[in-house]
């Protein structure tokens, strides 16, 4: 092995040794918490520097190949000594690092706040002793429990963070991790004794020279005291606001609180709907609120520092005369030291418009002084109120005329039964000379006015339940003892407490109407009697007509419809079938050898046969089918909505029912002819003729059978179905 190779091998051995040391230091660093990583990075930089130095020195030895073996051995020993020296330095650095780490850990564990670090992905790798003491958790519970950030979700068994705060905290932490911005969040942590207390969590990212986050360092500070103080402050603020509102509601209190709180006074006057001015002893405006600007129509800049009474305004009394300026409420209050209230005055501006005000003025005194130093003036715009009052006055005059001249009685009364007021019409209706006379003499409405005292009680009951009555009819007793029927409308008027204050309403004389109604009731009784008699007569006529109709349409022997009724029904069904294109069939049958039966057993026996045949036909057809006696021993069946095959089936069923029935003298059979409606059938008589022709075909072929027509374009040939 050459010299160069030995030097390179030595360098390789030294690099391997350095690598082993680095791995050992890295393993030791990995076992520690986040505070040691920064120092470990510095140690690694030292090791790398040493490796580079070894490489440079090995290169120098390689270039000096011409030196002697002894020199090279000496150089190698020097290099090895330097490596040992550097190794000792590294060991000393690591020892210093461990001592620093212990000091930092001691400082962190001694801090009153919770201190923690986490990896760049947010997973916690260190929590100081304060955390464990505060939450009552152990390191075993924290390690491997999937904690993040402050380590709040320490375990499923012992949740530390309040469940209401966990989602907000997780969202804030995720936002900080995603953006790399500092993290700040308030939340509640559970102490070892189970109490939840508010904390302020804060964390900042630590970055390397390249700007990459290498770790997060954070703290958690107990701010429960401040939160409670904040809550107390909020409650105190709410209480203060409540008191401000109470004081704002009472304008009289504003004067007494002016000296106590100027800020409060300003907020009150700013919110007031009334205009407000504060004037000094000379009448100069020191303060005004926005409402004063709006009511007077003058900006505050033109009001402040000037006399409250503008020279170009005309001040008017209520009657329109000039209002002396010396008697202005604010001037009077300053001069006399006494308050002025509800002084009405008008301000007429140069353009002619007049604003009416209701003015109050209260003198302001310094403590212990008898002479006011200023005056507080408040005023409201009552222009619209005066217009409303004037309109109300006119309306009162108008309605007073209606009240006095109404033909209906108008009244107000107490619940106890006394009139409070009535109009002339009410007095006239009840036989009194004047409303005053009626009010004075009537002390008990139930006894003096109501003819039926129970009506008065019923009226009060309805008004109490519904608040009003409409169209309540009752007889009133007049002054002379006579009766007058009235229709009463009334309602209750209640005081602010909801109690009934009085009743008011109207009543009109309906005596004439009641008399007319009584006459109408008498007439109605007579009419009702005649109506009953007429209804009885109509019922008898309907019964007779029904009997006559039955006699006209029903066969007297069999109870079936007769020949006339059959003709009418067939015409209706024929017309309906032709209109809607629906099928229709007609079956005609004849009792076989009926004449011989009559001759042999008599007409009574023959009649019994006809009745039984009719009953058998009725029981063998459908509800929609029509059975009639055609004449003598002939019967017909009208089969609506039925084609040839269906009609043939029904005819065969009827034929079999007759043939198989029990007869007292001898067997009875019948022959059937079945005709069905076709486009070629133009008249109803053609359908009857076809059925009759097929009936005789059945008889000619031996009787007790059904003959059916096959409809074709050529003349038809009957198809006979034998029994």
C-alpha positions as CSV (number, residue, x, y, z in Angstrom):
1,X,0.0,0.0,0.0
2,X,1.4,3.4,-1.0
3,X,1.7,6.4,1.2
4,X,-1.2,8.2,-0.5
5,X,-3.3,5.1,0.0
6,X,-2.4,5.0,3.7
7,X,-3.2,8.7,4.2
8,X,-6.6,8.2,2.4
9,X,-7.3,5.2,4.5
10,X,-6.5,7.1,7.6
11,X,-8.8,9.9,6.5
12,X,-11.5,7.4,5.8
13,X,-11.1,5.9,9.3
14,X,-11.3,9.4,10.8
15,X,-14.4,10.2,8.8
16,X,-16.0,6.9,10.0
17,X,-15.2,7.8,13.6
18,X,-16.6,11.2,13.1
19,X,-19.7,9.7,11.5
20,X,-20.1,7.4,14.5
21,X,-19.8,10.4,16.9
22,X,-22.3,12.3,14.9
23,X,-24.8,9.5,15.0
24,X,-24.3,9.1,18.7
25,X,-24.8,12.9,19.2
26,X,-27.9,12.9,16.9
27,X,-29.4,10.0,18.9
28,X,-28.8,11.9,22.2
29,X,-30.2,15.1,20.6
30,X,-33.3,13.2,19.4
31,X,-34.0,12.0,22.9
32,X,-34.1,15.5,24.2
33,X,-36.9,18.1,23.7
34,X,-37.1,21.0,21.3
35,X,-34.8,23.3,23.3
36,X,-31.7,21.3,22.4
37,X,-32.2,21.1,18.6
38,X,-30.8,24.6,17.9
39,X,-27.6,23.8,19.9
40,X,-27.3,20.4,18.3
41,X,-27.4,22.0,14.8
42,X,-24.5,24.2,15.9
43,X,-22.6,21.0,17.1
44,X,-23.2,19.3,13.8
45,X,-21.7,22.4,12.0
46,X,-18.6,22.0,14.1
47,X,-18.2,18.3,13.2
48,X,-18.7,19.1,9.5
49,X,-16.0,21.8,9.8
50,X,-13.7,19.2,11.4
51,X,-14.3,16.8,8.5
52,X,-13.5,19.5,6.0
53,X,-10.3,20.3,7.8
54,X,-9.3,16.6,7.8
55,X,-9.9,16.5,4.1
56,X,-7.8,19.5,3.4
57,X,-5.0,18.3,5.6
58,X,-5.1,14.9,3.9
59,X,-4.8,16.6,0.5
60,X,-1.8,18.5,1.7
61,X,-0.2,15.3,2.8
62,X,-0.9,13.8,-0.6
63,X,0.8,16.6,-2.4
64,X,3.9,16.2,-0.4
65,X,4.7,12.6,-1.6
66,X,8.3,13.4,-1.6
67,X,8.6,13.6,2.1
68,X,10.0,10.8,4.1
69,X,8.1,8.0,5.7
70,X,9.1,9.4,9.1
71,X,7.7,12.8,8.3
72,X,4.5,11.3,7.1
73,X,4.2,9.2,10.2
74,X,4.8,12.4,12.3
75,X,2.2,14.3,10.3
76,X,-0.3,11.5,10.8
77,X,0.3,11.5,14.5
78,X,-0.1,15.3,14.5
79,X,-3.3,14.9,12.6
80,X,-4.6,12.2,15.0
81,X,-3.7,14.5,17.9
82,X,-5.6,17.3,16.3
83,X,-8.6,15.1,15.8
84,X,-8.4,14.0,19.4
85,X,-8.2,17.6,20.5
86,X,-11.2,18.5,18.3
87,X,-13.1,15.6,19.7
88,X,-12.4,16.8,23.2
89,X,-13.6,20.3,22.2
90,X,-16.8,18.7,20.8
91,X,-17.3,16.8,23.9
92,X,-16.9,20.0,25.9
93,X,-19.3,21.8,23.7
94,X,-21.9,19.0,24.1
95,X,-21.4,19.2,27.9
96,X,-21.9,22.9,27.8
97,X,-25.0,22.3,25.6
98,X,-26.4,19.8,28.1
99,X,-25.8,22.3,30.9
100,X,-27.5,25.1,29.0
101,X,-30.4,22.8,28.2
102,X,-30.8,22.0,31.9
103,X,-30.8,25.7,32.7
104,X,-33.3,26.4,30.0
105,X,-35.5,23.5,31.1
106,X,-35.2,24.6,34.7
107,X,-36.2,28.1,33.6
108,X,-39.1,26.8,31.5
109,X,-40.3,24.5,34.3
110,X,-40.1,27.4,36.8
111,X,-42.2,29.7,34.7
112,X,-45.8,30.4,35.8
113,X,-47.0,30.1,32.3
114,X,-47.4,26.9,30.3
115,X,-44.5,26.6,27.8
116,X,-44.5,24.2,24.9
117,X,-42.8,23.6,21.6
118,X,-43.9,21.6,18.5
119,X,-42.5,20.4,15.3
120,X,-43.2,22.2,12.0
121,X,-46.3,19.9,11.4
122,X,-47.8,21.1,14.7
123,X,-47.2,18.0,16.8
124,X,-46.1,18.8,20.3
125,X,-42.6,17.6,21.4
126,X,-42.3,19.5,24.7
127,X,-44.5,20.7,27.5
128,X,-43.1,22.3,30.7
129,X,-43.8,21.1,34.2
130,X,-46.4,23.9,34.7
131,X,-48.6,22.0,32.1
132,X,-48.6,18.8,34.1
133,X,-49.1,20.5,37.4
134,X,-51.9,22.6,36.1
135,X,-53.9,19.9,34.2
136,X,-53.1,17.0,36.5
137,X,-51.9,14.9,33.6
138,X,-48.7,12.9,33.4
139,X,-46.0,12.7,30.8
140,X,-47.1,9.1,30.0
141,X,-50.6,10.4,29.2
142,X,-49.2,13.1,27.0
143,X,-46.5,11.2,25.1
144,X,-48.0,9.3,22.2
145,X,-51.5,10.7,22.7
146,X,-51.6,12.4,19.4
147,X,-51.3,15.9,20.9
148,X,-50.9,19.0,18.8
149,X,-49.9,22.5,19.7
150,X,-50.5,23.1,23.4
151,X,-51.2,19.4,23.9
152,X,-54.9,20.0,24.6
153,X,-56.2,16.7,23.5
154,X,-54.1,14.8,26.0
155,X,-56.2,11.6,26.0
156,X,-59.7,10.3,25.4
157,X,-59.9,9.6,29.2
158,X,-58.9,13.1,30.4
159,X,-60.0,15.9,28.0
160,X,-58.3,19.1,29.0
161,X,-59.8,21.7,26.7
162,X,-63.4,22.8,27.1
163,X,-65.4,21.0,24.3
164,X,-67.0,24.3,23.2
165,X,-63.6,25.9,22.6
166,X,-61.9,22.9,20.9
167,X,-63.2,23.5,17.4
168,X,-62.3,27.3,17.4
169,X,-58.8,26.5,18.8
170,X,-58.2,23.8,16.2
171,X,-59.3,26.1,13.4
172,X,-56.9,28.9,14.6
173,X,-54.0,26.5,15.0
174,X,-54.6,25.0,11.5
175,X,-54.7,28.5,10.1
176,X,-51.4,29.4,11.8
177,X,-49.8,26.2,10.5
178,X,-51.0,26.9,7.0
179,X,-50.0,30.5,6.9
180,X,-46.9,30.5,9.0
181,X,-48.3,33.5,10.9
182,X,-48.2,33.8,14.7
183,X,-51.0,31.9,16.5
184,X,-53.2,33.7,19.2
185,X,-56.3,32.1,20.6
186,X,-58.4,32.2,23.9
187,X,-59.8,29.0,25.3
188,X,-60.7,27.3,28.6
189,X,-58.4,24.6,30.1
190,X,-59.5,22.2,32.8
191,X,-57.4,22.3,35.9
192,X,-56.4,19.3,38.0
193,X,-59.3,20.2,40.4
194,X,-61.8,20.0,37.5
195,X,-62.4,23.8,37.2
196,X,-62.2,25.3,33.7
197,X,-60.2,28.6,33.5
198,X,-59.6,30.9,30.6
199,X,-56.1,30.9,28.9
200,X,-54.5,32.9,26.2
201,X,-52.5,30.7,23.9
202,X,-49.7,32.3,21.7
203,X,-47.1,30.8,19.5
204,X,-44.5,32.0,16.9
205,X,-42.6,30.0,14.3
206,X,-38.8,29.7,14.5
207,X,-37.1,29.6,11.0
208,X,-33.7,28.6,9.7
209,X,-31.5,30.8,7.5
210,X,-33.5,29.6,4.5
211,X,-36.8,30.8,6.0
212,X,-38.1,27.3,6.6
213,X,-40.0,26.7,9.9
214,X,-37.9,24.4,12.1
215,X,-40.2,24.5,15.2
216,X,-43.0,26.4,17.0
217,X,-42.6,27.9,20.4
218,X,-45.6,28.9,22.4
219,X,-47.0,29.8,25.8
220,X,-50.3,29.5,27.6
221,X,-51.2,32.2,30.1
222,X,-54.0,31.9,32.7
223,X,-56.2,35.0,31.9
224,X,-59.2,33.8,33.9
225,X,-58.9,36.7,36.3
226,X,-58.8,39.2,33.5
227,X,-61.8,37.4,31.8
228,X,-63.7,37.6,35.1
229,X,-62.7,41.2,35.5
230,X,-63.8,41.8,31.9
231,X,-67.2,40.2,32.6
232,X,-67.5,42.3,35.7
233,X,-66.6,45.3,33.7
234,X,-69.2,44.4,31.1
235,X,-71.9,43.9,33.7
236,X,-70.9,47.3,35.2
237,X,-71.1,48.8,31.8
238,X,-74.5,47.3,31.2
239,X,-75.6,48.6,34.6
240,X,-74.2,52.0,33.7
241,X,-76.1,52.0,30.4
242,X,-79.3,51.0,32.2
243,X,-78.9,53.8,34.6
244,X,-78.2,56.2,31.7
245,X,-81.4,55.1,30.0
246,X,-83.4,55.6,33.2
247,X,-81.9,59.1,33.7
248,X,-82.5,59.9,30.0
249,X,-86.2,59.0,30.4
250,X,-86.6,61.6,33.2
251,X,-85.8,65.1,32.0
252,X,-85.9,66.5,35.5
253,X,-83.0,64.3,36.5
254,X,-80.9,65.7,33.6
255,X,-80.6,69.0,35.5
256,X,-79.3,67.3,38.7
257,X,-76.8,65.1,36.8
258,X,-75.3,67.9,34.7
259,X,-72.6,68.6,37.2
260,X,-72.0,64.9,37.9
261,X,-71.2,63.8,34.4
262,X,-70.8,66.1,31.4
263,X,-70.2,63.2,29.1
264,X,-73.4,61.5,30.3
265,X,-75.3,64.8,29.9
266,X,-74.0,65.2,26.3
267,X,-75.1,61.7,25.3
268,X,-78.5,62.3,26.8
269,X,-79.0,65.6,25.0
270,X,-77.7,64.2,21.8
271,X,-80.3,61.4,21.9
272,X,-83.2,63.7,23.0
273,X,-86.0,64.3,20.5
274,X,-86.6,67.7,22.2
275,X,-84.4,70.6,21.3
276,X,-82.0,71.6,24.1
277,X,-79.9,74.7,24.6
278,X,-77.7,75.8,27.5
279,X,-77.4,79.6,27.9
280,X,-75.1,81.5,30.2
281,X,-76.3,84.3,32.4
282,X,-76.2,86.8,29.4
283,X,-78.4,84.5,27.2
284,X,-75.5,83.3,25.0
285,X,-75.9,79.8,23.7
286,X,-73.1,77.5,25.2
287,X,-74.5,74.2,24.1
288,X,-77.2,72.8,21.7
289,X,-78.2,69.4,20.5
290,X,-79.0,68.2,16.9
291,X,-82.8,68.4,17.7
292,X,-82.4,72.1,18.4
293,X,-80.8,72.6,15.0
294,X,-83.6,70.6,13.3
295,X,-86.4,72.3,15.1
296,X,-85.1,75.9,14.7
297,X,-83.7,75.2,11.2
298,X,-80.4,76.8,12.1
299,X,-77.0,75.1,12.1
300,X,-75.2,74.8,15.4
301,X,-72.3,77.0,14.1
302,X,-74.8,79.9,13.9
303,X,-76.4,79.1,17.3
304,X,-73.3,78.6,19.4
305,X,-71.9,81.8,21.0
306,X,-74.8,83.9,20.0
307,X,-78.0,85.1,21.7
308,X,-80.7,82.5,21.7
309,X,-83.3,85.0,20.5
310,X,-82.5,86.1,16.9
311,X,-83.3,89.7,16.0
312,X,-85.0,88.8,12.7
313,X,-87.5,86.5,14.4
314,X,-91.0,87.5,15.6
315,X,-91.9,85.8,18.8
316,X,-95.7,85.3,19.1
317,X,-98.1,84.4,21.9
318,X,-100.7,81.8,21.4
319,X,-103.2,84.5,20.5
320,X,-100.9,85.8,17.8
321,X,-99.7,89.0,19.7
322,X,-96.1,89.9,20.2
323,X,-94.3,87.9,22.9
324,X,-92.0,90.3,24.9
325,X,-88.4,89.2,24.7
326,X,-88.0,89.9,28.4
327,X,-90.6,87.3,29.2
328,X,-88.9,84.6,27.1
329,X,-88.8,81.5,29.4
330,X,-85.0,81.4,29.5
331,X,-84.7,85.1,30.4
332,X,-87.5,84.7,33.0
333,X,-85.7,81.7,34.6
334,X,-82.4,83.5,34.7
335,X,-84.0,86.6,36.2
336,X,-86.2,84.9,38.8
337,X,-84.3,81.7,39.4
338,X,-87.5,79.8,38.9
339,X,-88.3,77.2,36.3
340,X,-90.7,77.9,33.4
341,X,-92.7,75.0,32.0
342,X,-94.9,74.4,29.0
343,X,-94.7,78.0,27.7
344,X,-96.2,78.1,24.2
345,X,-94.7,80.5,21.8
346,X,-94.4,80.9,18.0
347,X,-91.4,81.8,16.0
348,X,-92.2,83.6,12.7
349,X,-89.2,83.7,10.4
350,X,-88.6,86.3,7.8
351,X,-90.1,84.2,5.0
352,X,-93.4,84.1,6.9
353,X,-93.5,80.4,8.2
354,X,-94.3,80.0,11.9
355,X,-93.0,77.2,14.1
356,X,-94.9,76.7,17.4
357,X,-92.9,75.5,20.4
358,X,-93.6,74.3,23.9
359,X,-90.7,75.6,26.0
360,X,-89.3,74.6,29.4
361,X,-86.5,76.5,31.1
362,X,-84.7,75.4,34.3
363,X,-82.1,77.6,36.0
364,X,-78.7,76.0,36.9
365,X,-77.0,76.9,40.2
366,X,-73.5,76.3,41.5
367,X,-73.5,74.5,44.8
368,X,-74.3,77.0,47.5
369,X,-75.2,79.8,45.1
370,X,-78.7,81.5,44.9
371,X,-78.2,83.1,41.5
372,X,-78.3,80.9,38.4
373,X,-75.1,80.9,36.4
374,X,-76.9,79.4,33.3
375,X,-80.3,78.1,32.2
376,X,-81.2,74.8,30.5
377,X,-83.9,75.3,27.9
378,X,-85.8,72.5,26.2
379,X,-88.4,72.9,23.6
380,X,-90.6,70.7,21.4
381,X,-92.0,71.4,18.0
382,X,-95.8,71.4,18.5
383,X,-96.7,72.8,15.2
384,X,-98.2,69.6,14.0
385,X,-99.9,69.1,17.4
386,X,-101.5,72.5,17.2
387,X,-102.7,71.7,13.7
388,X,-104.1,68.4,15.0
389,X,-105.7,70.2,18.0
390,X,-107.3,72.6,15.6
391,X,-108.5,69.8,13.4
392,X,-109.7,68.0,16.5
393,X,-111.6,71.1,17.6
394,X,-113.2,71.4,14.3
395,X,-114.0,67.7,14.3
396,X,-115.5,68.0,17.7
397,X,-117.7,70.9,16.6
398,X,-118.7,68.8,13.6
399,X,-119.4,65.6,15.6
400,X,-121.0,67.7,18.3
401,X,-123.5,68.8,15.6
402,X,-124.0,65.2,14.6
403,X,-124.3,64.2,18.3
404,X,-126.9,66.8,19.0
405,X,-128.9,66.3,15.7
406,X,-128.6,62.5,15.3
407,X,-132.0,60.6,15.1
408,X,-130.3,57.8,17.0
409,X,-129.9,57.8,20.7
410,X,-126.2,58.2,21.8
411,X,-125.1,57.5,25.3
412,X,-122.3,56.9,27.8
413,X,-123.0,55.0,31.0
414,X,-121.3,53.4,33.9
415,X,-121.1,49.7,34.5
416,X,-123.1,50.3,37.6
417,X,-126.1,51.5,35.7
418,X,-126.0,55.3,35.4
419,X,-126.0,57.5,32.3
420,X,-123.0,59.7,32.1
421,X,-124.2,61.6,29.0
422,X,-127.0,61.2,26.4
423,X,-127.9,63.2,23.3
424,X,-131.3,64.9,22.7
425,X,-132.6,62.0,20.5
426,X,-132.0,59.5,23.4
427,X,-134.0,61.8,25.7
428,X,-136.9,62.2,23.2
429,X,-137.1,58.4,22.7
430,X,-137.4,57.8,26.4
431,X,-139.9,60.6,27.0
432,X,-137.7,63.1,28.7
433,X,-137.6,66.9,28.0
434,X,-133.8,67.2,27.9
435,X,-130.6,65.1,28.1
436,X,-129.8,66.7,31.5
437,X,-133.2,65.6,32.9
438,X,-132.7,62.0,31.7
439,X,-129.2,61.8,33.2
440,X,-130.4,63.3,36.5
441,X,-133.4,61.2,37.0
442,X,-132.0,57.8,35.9
443,X,-130.0,56.2,38.7
444,X,-130.6,52.5,37.9
445,X,-130.8,51.5,34.2
446,X,-131.6,47.9,35.1
447,X,-134.7,49.0,37.1
448,X,-135.8,52.2,35.4
449,X,-134.9,51.7,31.7
450,X,-134.8,47.9,31.0
451,X,-138.3,46.4,30.8
452,X,-136.6,43.0,31.2
453,X,-133.9,43.3,33.9
454,X,-132.3,40.0,32.6
455,X,-131.6,41.8,29.3
456,X,-129.4,44.3,31.1
457,X,-127.5,41.5,32.7
458,X,-127.1,39.6,29.4
459,X,-125.9,42.8,27.7
460,X,-123.2,43.3,30.3
461,X,-122.2,39.7,30.0
462,X,-121.8,39.9,26.3
463,X,-119.8,43.1,26.4
464,X,-117.5,41.7,29.1
465,X,-116.8,38.6,27.0
466,X,-116.6,40.2,23.5
467,X,-115.9,43.9,24.2
468,X,-118.9,45.0,22.2
469,X,-122.4,44.1,21.1
470,X,-124.1,44.9,17.8
471,X,-127.9,44.8,17.2
472,X,-128.9,43.8,20.7
473,X,-132.7,44.2,20.8
474,X,-134.6,44.9,24.0
475,X,-137.7,46.9,25.1
476,X,-136.9,50.1,27.0
477,X,-139.3,51.7,29.5
478,X,-140.3,55.3,28.8
479,X,-140.8,57.9,31.4
480,X,-144.6,57.6,31.0
481,X,-144.4,53.8,31.5
482,X,-144.8,52.9,27.8
483,X,-142.4,50.6,26.0
484,X,-140.1,51.4,23.1
485,X,-138.2,48.6,21.3
486,X,-134.6,49.6,20.6
487,X,-131.7,48.1,18.7
488,X,-128.6,48.7,20.7
489,X,-124.9,48.9,19.7
490,X,-122.4,49.3,22.5
491,X,-118.7,48.8,23.4
492,X,-116.5,49.2,26.4
493,X,-113.9,51.9,27.0
494,X,-111.0,50.8,29.3
495,X,-108.6,52.8,31.4
496,X,-104.8,52.2,31.1
497,X,-105.0,49.4,33.7
498,X,-107.4,47.5,31.5
499,X,-110.4,48.0,33.8
500,X,-113.8,49.0,32.2
501,X,-114.1,52.8,32.5
502,X,-117.5,53.3,30.9
503,X,-119.8,52.0,28.2
504,X,-120.7,53.9,25.1
505,X,-123.1,53.2,22.2
506,X,-126.1,54.1,20.2
507,X,-129.7,52.9,20.1
508,X,-132.5,53.4,17.6
509,X,-136.3,53.1,17.9
510,X,-137.3,49.8,16.1
511,X,-140.9,49.7,17.6
512,X,-142.5,50.2,14.1
513,X,-140.2,47.5,12.6
514,X,-140.9,45.1,15.5
515,X,-144.7,45.7,14.9
516,X,-144.3,45.0,11.2
517,X,-142.2,41.9,12.0
518,X,-144.9,40.7,14.3
519,X,-147.5,41.2,11.6
520,X,-145.2,39.3,9.2
521,X,-144.8,36.5,11.7
522,X,-148.6,36.3,12.0
523,X,-148.9,36.2,8.2
524,X,-146.2,33.6,8.0
525,X,-148.1,31.4,10.5
526,X,-151.1,31.6,8.2
527,X,-149.0,31.0,5.1
528,X,-147.2,28.1,6.8
529,X,-150.7,26.5,7.6
530,X,-151.8,26.9,4.0
531,X,-148.4,25.6,2.8
532,X,-148.8,22.5,4.9
533,X,-152.3,21.9,3.5
534,X,-150.9,22.5,0.0
535,X,-148.0,20.1,0.6
536,X,-150.5,17.4,1.7
537,X,-152.5,18.0,-1.4
538,X,-149.4,17.9,-3.6
539,X,-148.3,14.6,-1.9
540,X,-151.7,13.1,-2.6
541,X,-151.6,14.2,-6.2
542,X,-148.1,12.9,-6.6
543,X,-149.2,9.5,-5.1
544,X,-152.2,9.4,-7.5
545,X,-150.0,10.5,-10.4
546,X,-147.6,7.8,-9.6
547,X,-150.4,5.2,-9.5
548,X,-151.7,6.5,-12.8
549,X,-148.2,6.4,-14.3
550,X,-147.7,2.9,-13.0
551,X,-151.0,1.9,-14.5
552,X,-150.1,3.5,-17.8
553,X,-146.6,2.0,-18.0
554,X,-146.9,-1.3,-16.1
555,X,-148.4,-4.6,-17.1
556,X,-151.1,-5.4,-14.6
557,X,-150.6,-9.1,-14.7
558,X,-146.8,-9.6,-14.6
559,X,-145.7,-6.3,-13.1
560,X,-143.3,-5.7,-16.0
561,X,-143.3,-2.6,-18.1
562,X,-146.0,-2.6,-20.7
563,X,-145.9,-2.2,-24.5
564,X,-146.2,1.6,-24.5
565,X,-143.4,2.0,-21.9
566,X,-141.3,-0.5,-24.0
567,X,-141.7,1.6,-27.1
568,X,-140.6,4.8,-25.4
569,X,-137.6,3.2,-23.7
570,X,-136.5,1.5,-27.0
571,X,-136.7,4.8,-28.8
572,X,-134.4,6.4,-26.2
573,X,-131.8,3.6,-26.3
574,X,-131.9,3.5,-30.1
575,X,-131.3,7.3,-30.3
576,X,-128.4,7.1,-27.7
577,X,-126.7,4.1,-29.4
578,X,-126.9,5.8,-32.8
579,X,-125.5,9.1,-31.3
580,X,-122.5,7.6,-29.5
581,X,-121.9,4.6,-31.7
582,X,-122.5,2.1,-28.9
583,X,-123.9,-1.4,-29.4
584,X,-127.6,-2.3,-28.7
585,X,-129.6,-5.6,-28.9
586,X,-133.3,-6.5,-28.8
587,X,-134.5,-9.9,-27.8
588,X,-138.1,-11.0,-28.5
589,X,-139.5,-14.2,-27.1
590,X,-142.8,-16.1,-27.1
591,X,-144.0,-18.9,-24.8
592,X,-144.3,-22.1,-26.8
593,X,-147.8,-23.6,-27.3
594,X,-149.3,-21.2,-24.8
595,X,-152.8,-21.3,-26.4
596,X,-152.9,-25.1,-26.0
597,X,-151.8,-24.6,-22.3
598,X,-154.7,-22.1,-21.7
599,X,-157.2,-24.4,-23.4
600,X,-156.0,-27.4,-21.4
601,X,-155.6,-25.9,-17.9
602,X,-157.6,-22.7,-18.0
603,X,-156.7,-19.0,-18.1
604,X,-155.8,-18.8,-14.4
605,X,-153.1,-21.4,-15.0
606,X,-151.9,-19.6,-18.1
607,X,-151.7,-16.3,-16.1
608,X,-149.5,-18.1,-13.5
609,X,-147.2,-19.2,-16.3
610,X,-146.9,-15.7,-17.6
611,X,-146.1,-14.3,-14.1
612,X,-143.5,-17.0,-13.6
613,X,-141.9,-16.4,-17.0
614,X,-141.7,-12.7,-16.2
615,X,-140.0,-13.4,-12.8
616,X,-137.5,-15.8,-14.5
617,X,-136.6,-13.1,-17.1
618,X,-136.1,-10.5,-14.4
619,X,-133.8,-12.7,-12.5
620,X,-131.8,-13.8,-15.5
621,X,-130.9,-10.3,-16.9
622,X,-128.6,-7.5,-15.7
623,X,-129.6,-4.4,-13.8
624,X,-129.2,-2.3,-16.8
625,X,-131.4,-4.4,-19.0
626,X,-135.0,-3.6,-19.6
627,X,-137.7,-6.4,-19.5
628,X,-141.3,-5.7,-20.8
629,X,-144.4,-7.6,-21.8
630,X,-144.9,-7.1,-25.5
631,X,-148.4,-8.5,-25.6
632,X,-150.2,-11.9,-24.9
633,X,-147.5,-14.5,-24.3
634,X,-144.7,-12.3,-25.9
635,X,-141.9,-10.6,-24.0
636,X,-139.1,-8.3,-25.1
637,X,-135.6,-7.6,-23.6
638,X,-133.7,-4.3,-24.4
639,X,-130.0,-4.9,-23.8
640,X,-128.0,-1.6,-23.9
641,X,-124.2,-1.7,-24.5
642,X,-124.6,-5.3,-25.7
643,X,-123.5,-6.7,-29.1
644,X,-124.8,-9.8,-30.9
645,X,-122.8,-12.4,-29.0
646,X,-123.5,-10.9,-25.6
647,X,-127.2,-10.7,-26.5
648,X,-127.2,-14.3,-27.6
649,X,-125.6,-15.3,-24.3
650,X,-128.3,-13.5,-22.3
651,X,-131.1,-15.0,-24.5
652,X,-129.7,-18.5,-24.0
653,X,-129.6,-18.0,-20.2
654,X,-133.2,-16.9,-20.2
655,X,-134.3,-19.8,-22.4
656,X,-132.5,-22.3,-20.2
657,X,-134.0,-20.7,-17.0
658,X,-137.6,-21.2,-18.4
659,X,-137.0,-24.7,-19.7
660,X,-135.4,-25.9,-16.5
661,X,-137.9,-24.3,-14.1
662,X,-140.4,-26.4,-12.2
663,X,-144.0,-26.1,-13.6
664,X,-147.1,-27.5,-11.9
665,X,-148.9,-28.7,-15.0
666,X,-146.4,-29.6,-17.7
667,X,-143.0,-28.3,-18.9
668,X,-142.9,-24.8,-20.4
669,X,-140.5,-23.5,-23.0
670,X,-140.0,-20.3,-25.1
671,X,-138.5,-19.4,-28.4
672,X,-136.2,-16.3,-28.8
673,X,-135.2,-14.0,-31.7
674,X,-132.1,-11.8,-31.2
675,X,-131.5,-8.7,-33.3
676,X,-128.6,-6.2,-32.9
677,X,-128.1,-2.7,-34.1
678,X,-126.0,-2.3,-37.3
679,X,-125.1,0.8,-39.4
680,X,-127.8,-0.5,-41.8
681,X,-130.5,-0.2,-39.1
682,X,-132.1,3.2,-39.8
683,X,-135.3,3.1,-37.8
684,X,-136.2,1.5,-34.5
685,X,-139.1,-0.3,-36.2
686,X,-136.5,-2.1,-38.3
687,X,-134.9,-3.5,-35.2
688,X,-138.3,-4.7,-33.9
689,X,-139.1,-6.3,-37.2
690,X,-135.8,-8.1,-37.3
691,X,-136.3,-9.6,-33.8
692,X,-139.8,-10.6,-34.6
693,X,-138.7,-12.3,-37.8
694,X,-136.0,-14.2,-36.0
695,X,-138.5,-15.3,-33.3
696,X,-140.6,-16.9,-36.0
697,X,-137.5,-18.5,-37.4
698,X,-136.9,-20.1,-34.0
699,X,-140.5,-21.3,-33.8
700,X,-140.4,-22.7,-37.4
701,X,-137.3,-24.7,-36.6
702,X,-138.9,-26.5,-33.7
703,X,-139.2,-24.0,-30.8
704,X,-137.3,-23.8,-27.5
705,X,-134.3,-22.2,-29.2
706,X,-132.6,-18.9,-29.9
707,X,-132.4,-17.5,-33.5
708,X,-129.6,-14.9,-34.1
709,X,-129.0,-12.9,-37.2
710,X,-125.5,-12.8,-38.9
711,X,-125.1,-9.3,-40.3
712,X,-123.4,-9.0,-43.6
713,X,-123.5,-6.7,-46.6
714,X,-125.7,-9.2,-48.4
715,X,-129.1,-10.2,-47.2
716,X,-128.7,-11.9,-43.8
717,X,-129.3,-15.6,-43.0
718,X,-130.4,-16.4,-39.5
719,X,-128.2,-18.6,-37.3
720,X,-130.4,-20.8,-35.1
721,X,-129.1,-22.0,-31.8
722,X,-130.9,-25.3,-30.8
723,X,-131.5,-26.1,-27.2
